[in-house]
C-alpha cells in the first residue's frame, strides 16, 4: 500500500520522505480534495499501525481477522491507486 501511495504521490510531483509523510500528503492532496475516498486514507493508516504493532509489539500480535481485513482493504486500495495512476499524464507533458 505504501509503495502504491508513494508512486502515486511521485507521479504528481510530490515527494514524501517517510511513511508518516506519505500518509499526510496523501490525505492533504487527495483525501481532503475528495479525489480519493477517505476510507482509503484510513485503510492506509490502519495498515501502518498494524505493521508497527506486528513488527514491534511482542505482547499484542496482529489477529487473523485484522490481517484479513487489512489484506482486503489493501487489494482495494492498490486497485484504486492503479486506476488513478493510469490516468496520470507524465510530468512535463501537457
C-alpha positions in Angstrom: 0.0 0.0 0.0 2.8 2.4 0.9 4.6 1.7 -2.4 1.4 2.4 -4.3 0.7 5.6 -2.4 4.3 6.7 -2.8 4.3 6.0 -6.5 1.0 8.0 -6.9 2.4 10.9 -5.0 5.6 10.9 -7.0 3.5 10.8 -10.2 2.1 14.2 -9.1 5.5 15.6 -8.3 5.0 15.2 -4.5 8.0 13.7 -2.7 7.3 12.2 0.7 10.3 11.3 2.8 8.6 9.0 5.4 5.7 6.7 6.0 4.1 9.4 8.0 4.8 11.9 5.3 3.2 9.6 2.7 0.0 9.3 4.8 -0.1 13.0 5.5 0.5 14.1 1.9 -2.0 11.6 0.5 -4.6 12.9 2.9 -3.8 16.6 2.2 -3.7 16.4 -1.6 -6.2 13.6 -2.4 -8.5 12.7 0.5 -9.2 16.3 1.6 -9.9 17.2 -2.1 -12.1 14.1 -2.4 -10.1 12.8 -5.3 -9.5 9.7 -3.1 -12.2 8.3 -0.8 -11.5 8.9 2.9 -11.9 5.1 3.5 -8.7 4.5 1.5 -6.7 7.1 3.6 -8.0 5.4 6.8 -7.1 2.0 5.4 -3.5 3.2 4.8 -3.3 4.4 8.3 -4.7 1.1 9.7 -2.1 -0.8 7.7 0.7 1.3 9.0 -0.4 0.8 12.6 -0.9 -2.9 12.2 2.5 -3.2 10.6 4.0 -1.2 13.5 2.2 -3.5 16.0 3.2 -6.6 14.1 6.9 -5.6 14.0 7.3 -4.2 17.4 4.6 -5.2 19.9 5.5 -8.7 21.1 2.7 -8.8 23.6 -0.1 -7.8 21.2 0.2 -9.7 17.9 -2.0 -8.9 14.9 -5.0 -11.2 14.9 -6.0 -13.2 11.9 -9.3 -11.3 11.3 -7.4 -8.0 11.5 -4.9 -9.3 8.9 -7.7 -10.5 6.6 -9.5 -7.1 6.8 -6.4 -5.1 6.0 -5.5 -7.5 3.2 -8.9 -6.9 1.6 -8.5 -3.1 2.1 -5.0 -3.3 0.6 -6.3 -5.0 -2.5 -9.0 -2.4 -3.0 -6.5 0.5 -2.2 -4.0 -0.8 -4.7 -6.7 -1.3 -7.4 -7.9 2.3 -6.9 -4.4 3.7 -7.0 -3.5 1.7 -10.1 -6.6 3.2 -11.8 -5.6 6.7 -10.7 -2.0 6.1 -11.9 -3.3 5.0 -15.3 -4.9 8.5 -15.7 -1.8 10.5 -14.8 -0.1 12.3 -17.5 3.7 12.2 -17.4 5.2 15.2 -15.6 6.1 18.0 -18.0 3.7 16.8 -20.8 0.6 18.9 -21.4 
